[in-house]
């Protein structure tokens, strides 16, 4: 089994790109699934996903910041990945708002 190597800036930059992109895709898939099926169990899956994604992205974000300070030659690329990762925060907020709107419309008490 191959382990993730966080010892070089190139690896952490690659993991940051993958993490930001995969987080966006999986979040979009979960929101789309909830929109199509409107099943309440998807909410629990999405909450679990948000917690796990926050920890994974947070760890990679901290590693990128540490490499930003120690590798002046890679700062521009690291900065771009950090901004790309930060872009997921407002997207996640919008997805939560959309999900809550779908939930309130679908499961209203009458």
Secondary structure in CASP SS format (residue, H / E / C, confidence):
PFRMAT SS
TARGET T0000
AUTHOR 0000-0000-0000
METHOD secondary structure of the structure
MODEL  1
X C 1.00
X C 1.00
X C 1.00
X C 1.00
X C 1.00
X C 1.00
X C 1.00
X C 1.00
X H 1.00
X H 1.00
X H 1.00
X H 1.00
X H 1.00
X H 1.00
X H 1.00
X H 1.00
X H 1.00
X H 1.00
X H 1.00
X H 1.00
X H 1.00
X H 1.00
X H 1.00
X H 1.00
X H 1.00
X H 1.00
X H 1.00
X H 1.00
X H 1.00
X H 1.00
X H 1.00
X H 1.00
X H 1.00
X H 1.00
X H 1.00
X H 1.00
X H 1.00
X C 1.00
X C 1.00
X C 1.00
X H 1.00
X H 1.00
X H 1.00
X H 1.00
X H 1.00
X H 1.00
X H 1.00
X H 1.00
X H 1.00
X H 1.00
X H 1.00
X H 1.00
X H 1.00
X H 1.00
X H 1.00
X H 1.00
X H 1.00
X H 1.00
X H 1.00
X H 1.00
X H 1.00
X H 1.00
X H 1.00
X H 1.00
X H 1.00
X H 1.00
X H 1.00
X H 1.00
X H 1.00
X H 1.00
X C 1.00
X H 1.00
X H 1.00
X H 1.00
X H 1.00
X H 1.00
X H 1.00
X H 1.00
X H 1.00
X H 1.00
X H 1.00
X H 1.00
X H 1.00
X H 1.00
X H 1.00
X H 1.00
X H 1.00
X H 1.00
X H 1.00
X H 1.00
X H 1.00
X H 1.00
X H 1.00
X H 1.00
X H 1.00
X H 1.00
X H 1.00
X H 1.00
X H 1.00
X H 1.00
X H 1.00
X H 1.00
X H 1.00
X H 1.00
X H 1.00
X H 1.00
X C 1.00
X C 1.00
X C 1.00
X C 1.00
END
